[in-house]
Amino acid sequence: MVTKFFARLKSGLSRSAAKLTGSITATFTKRKLDDEALEELEDQLIAADLGVAVAARIIKGFRSTRFGKEVTQEEVRETLGDEIGKILAPVARPLEIDRSKKPFVILMTGVNGAGKTTTIGKLAARYKAAGFTCVLAAGDTFRAAAVEQLQVWGARSGQEVVTAPANTDPASLAHEALSRAQKSGADVLLIDTAGRLHNKTALMEELRKIIRVLRKLDPTAPHATLLMLDATTGQNAVTQVGIFKEMVDLTGLMVTKLDGSARGGIVVALAEKYGLPIHAVGTGEQIDDLQEFDPVEFGRALVGE
């Protein structure tokens, strides 16, 4: 049975699948899997943003099991979907709320426009439905629209939103939000932050300051530091993850905008290179368009199965 999310994921990844499978169709009708065919397939995998390491791993598998045999495009696609699912399986982990940490502090990071504020709103609504009380911290104090957006999400889910005057030190706002969450007995604190380019040292240091200030109130906080990634950035996402991971010790990833991207293969490249948990993927703007990451469904959708 095709799940609702798989149908939406397949639709969202249709451009990625078309990019990959279109090349496969052009290469494989029914032909022998020789060195030339494998080289063409490897080039196609790299062009589809799966990355050099993933492409080499997949080609090695084809070479060891199918070399010299005739294959069809359907067989290639099915094998690719299976291999991609195997690469993704170890990193597919839901974001679990540890009830022994109260509040459980989630710090959301990422570059401009990646979808941090919207995702926080979606998570707050989901946690509310699961019986958790949440506090939302509008840590993007430099952008009024982000504060207003978070207030709308807070009102929609009936959750408290902590704000501060424009241009307030984000670390100060985070400290106040954690203090209030502790006093109110909230289960979860979700902290939004300003979008920042990963190559801007001052802004990255600001994130580290937020973490230092949080730890004055709770030495174990934040309990999850997540990087929100825009799938349309392609291979640049690999650089983003590397630098954010070095600066703030990331614990997991969420990937958005798969509905508007032909670059869904980047998720596979990230799994292979970093092995960070991928908690969820987003395929739209609606409340249920953020779903837990399923490696099998993702692999099948990516190759158009």
C-alpha positions in Angstrom: 0.0 0.0 0.0 1.4 3.4 -1.0 1.4 5.7 2.1 0.3 9.3 1.9 3.7 10.5 2.7 5.4 8.3 0.2 3.1 9.7 -2.5 4.0 13.2 -1.4 7.7 12.3 -1.2 7.7 10.8 -4.7 5.9 13.9 -6.0 8.4 16.1 -4.2 11.4 14.2 -5.5 10.0 13.8 -9.1 12.5 16.4 -10.4 15.4 14.6 -8.7 14.2 11.2 -10.0 13.8 12.6 -13.5 17.3 13.9 -13.5 18.7 10.6 -12.4 16.5 8.1 -14.2 16.4 10.1 -17.4 20.1 9.5 -17.7 19.7 5.9 -16.8 17.1 5.4 -19.5 19.3 7.0 -22.0 22.2 4.7 -21.1 20.4 1.4 -20.4 17.8 -0.2 -22.6 19.3 -3.6 -22.4 23.0 -3.7 -22.5 26.0 -5.5 -21.0 27.3 -4.0 -17.8 30.8 -3.4 -18.9 33.5 -0.8 -18.0 32.0 1.8 -20.3 28.5 1.4 -18.9 29.7 1.5 -15.3 31.7 4.7 -16.1 28.6 6.3 -17.6 26.5 5.3 -14.6 29.1 6.7 -12.2 29.1 10.0 -14.0 25.3 10.1 -13.8 25.3 9.4 -10.1 27.7 12.2 -9.4 25.7 14.6 -11.6 22.6 13.7 -9.5 24.4 15.1 -6.4 25.0 11.7 -4.8 28.7 12.6 -4.6 31.9 10.9 -5.6 32.1 8.6 -2.6 28.5 7.3 -2.9 28.9 6.8 -6.7 32.1 4.8 -6.2 30.4 2.6 -3.5 27.4 1.9 -5.7 29.6 1.2 -8.8 31.7 -1.2 -6.8 28.6 -3.1 -5.8 27.4 -3.3 -9.4 30.9 -4.5 -10.5 31.0 -7.3 -8.0 27.5 -8.6 -8.6 26.4 -7.8 -12.2 29.6 -7.1 -14.2 29.5 -8.6 -17.7 25.7 -9.4 -17.4 23.0 -7.8 -19.5 20.8 -5.4 -17.4 17.7 -3.3 -18.1 17.0 0.2 -16.9 14.4 -1.3 -14.5 17.0 -3.6 -12.9 19.4 -0.7 -12.6 16.8 1.5 -10.9 15.7 -1.2 -8.5 19.3 -2.0 -7.5 20.1 1.7 -7.1 17.0 2.2 -4.8 18.1 -0.7 -2.7 21.7 0.5 -2.4 20.6 4.1 -1.5 18.3 2.7 1.1 21.2 0.8 2.7 23.4 3.9 2.8 20.6 5.9 4.4 19.3 3.3 6.9 22.0 4.0 9.6 21.2 7.7 9.7 17.4 7.5 9.7 16.6 8.3 13.4 13.6 10.2 14.7 14.2 13.1 17.1 13.3 11.6 20.5 12.4 13.9 23.4 14.3 12.7 26.5 11.7 13.3 29.3 14.5 13.3 31.9 15.7 16.6 30.4 13.2 19.2 31.4 13.0 21.2 29.3 14.5 19.3 26.4 16.3 22.1 24.6 16.4 22.1 20.8 18.6 24.7 19.1 17.8 25.2 15.4 20.6 26.5 13.1 21.1 27.0 9.4 21.7 29.5 6.7 19.2 32.1 5.6 16.0 30.8 4.1 16.5 27.1 5.0 13.2 26.9 6.8 14.1 27.0 10.5 11.2 29.1 11.8 8.6 27.2 9.9 10.0 23.9 11.0 10.0 25.0 14.6 6.4 25.9 14.3 5.6 22.5 12.8 7.5 20.7 15.5 5.7 22.7 18.2 2.3 21.7 16.8 3.4 18.1 16.6 4.7 18.1 20.2 1.5 19.8 21.4 -0.5 17.0 19.8 1.7 14.4 21.6 1.0 16.0 24.9 4.2 18.1 25.4 4.1 21.7 26.6 6.6 23.9 24.6 8.2 27.3 24.8 9.3 28.8 21.5 12.2 31.3 21.6 12.3 33.9 18.8 16.1 34.1 18.6 16.2 35.7 15.2 16.0 39.1 16.9 17.3 41.0 13.8 14.4 40.1 11.6 10.9 41.2 12.6 9.2 38.9 10.1 10.8 35.8 11.7 9.5 36.9 15.2 6.0 37.5 13.8 6.1 34.2 12.0 7.0 32.3 15.2 4.3 34.2 17.1 1.7 33.0 14.5 2.8 29.4 14.9 2.8 29.8 18.7 -0.8 31.1 18.7 -1.8 28.4 16.3 -0.5 25.6 18.6 -1.3 27.4 21.9 2.4 27.5 22.9 4.3 30.3 24.7 6.6 32.4 22.5 9.4 34.4 24.1 10.4 37.5 22.3 12.7 40.5 22.8 13.1 44.0 21.3 14.7 44.2 17.9 18.4 43.6 17.8 18.6 42.2 21.3 21.6 39.9 21.9 20.3 36.4 20.8 22.2 34.8 23.7 20.3 37.0 26.2 17.0 36.0 24.6 17.9 32.3 24.8 18.9 32.6 28.5 15.5 34.3 29.3 13.6 31.6 27.3 15.3 28.8 29.1 14.7 30.4 32.5 11.0 30.8 31.8 10.7 27.3 30.4 12.3 25.9 33.6 10.1 28.0 35.9 6.9 27.0 34.0 7.8 23.3 33.8 7.7 23.2 30.0 8.7 19.9 28.4 10.4 21.3 25.3 12.2 24.6 24.5 12.6 25.3 20.7 15.1 28.1 20.0 15.1 29.8 16.6 18.2 31.5 15.4 19.1 34.0 12.7 20.1 32.6 9.4 23.9 32.8 9.0 26.3 32.0 6.2 28.6 29.2 7.3 31.6 31.3 6.2 30.9 34.3 8.4 33.0 33.8 11.5 31.3 36.4 13.7 27.9 34.9 13.2 29.2 31.4 13.9 30.7 32.6 17.1 27.4 34.1 18.1 25.9 30.5 18.0 28.7 29.3 20.3 27.8 32.2 22.7 24.2 31.1 22.8 25.3 27.6 23.8 27.6 28.9 26.5 24.8 31.0 28.0 22.3 28.2 27.9 24.8 26.0 29.9 24.9 28.5 32.7 21.3 27.4 33.5 21.6 23.8 32.3 25.1 22.3 31.8 23.6 19.7 29.5 21.9 22.1 27.1 21.2 22.2 24.2 20.1 18.6 24.1 19.7 18.7 20.3 21.5 21.0 18.0 20.0 20.7 14.5 21.1 22.0 11.2 18.3 22.9 8.8 19.3 22.2 5.2 17.7 23.5 2.0 17.9 20.7 -0.5 18.2 23.1 -3.4 21.7 24.1 -2.4 23.1 20.8 -3.7 26.7 20.1 -3.0 27.1 23.3 -1.0 25.2 21.5 1.7 28.2 19.3 2.3 30.4 22.3 3.1 27.7 23.8 5.3 27.4 20.6 7.4 31.2 20.4 7.8 31.6 23.9 9.1 28.5 23.9 11.4 29.5 20.6 12.8 32.9 21.9 13.6 31.6 25.1 15.2 28.6 23.9 17.3 28.8 20.1 17.5 25.7 19.2 15.5 23.6 16.3 16.7 21.3 15.9 13.7 19.9 17.2 10.4 16.6 18.1 8.9 16.2 18.6 5.1 13.6 20.9 3.6 12.4 22.0 0.1 12.6 18.6 -1.5 9.4 19.4 -3.3 11.1 22.2 -5.3 14.5 20.6 -5.9 16.2 18.4 -8.5 19.0 17.8 -6.0 17.5 15.3 -3.6 20.6 13.1 -4.1 22.5 15.4 -1.7 20.8 13.7 1.2 22.6 10.4 0.3 26.0 12.2 0.0 25.5 13.7 3.4 24.7 10.4 5.0 27.8 8.8 3.5 30.2 11.6 4.5 29.0 12.6 7.9 26.7 9.8 9.3 24.7 12.4 11.2 21.1 11.4 12.1 18.6 12.7 9.6 15.5 13.3 11.7 13.0 14.6 9.1 12.5 15.8 5.6 10.1 18.5 4.3 8.2 18.4 1.1 6.0 21.5 1.4 4.6 24.2 3.6 1.7 22.4 5.2 1.8 21.2 8.8 2.1 17.6 7.8 4.7 18.2 5.1 7.5 17.5 7.6 7.8 13.8 8.2 10.2 11.4 9.9 12.9 10.2 7.5 12.3 6.8 6.0 15.3 5.5 4.1 13.5 2.9 2.1 10.8 5.2 0.9 13.4 7.9 0.1 15.5 5.6 -1.9 12.6 4.3 -3.9 11.3 7.9 -4.5 14.7 9.1 -5.6 14.9 6.6 -8.4 11.3 7.0 -9.4 10.1 3.6 -8.3 
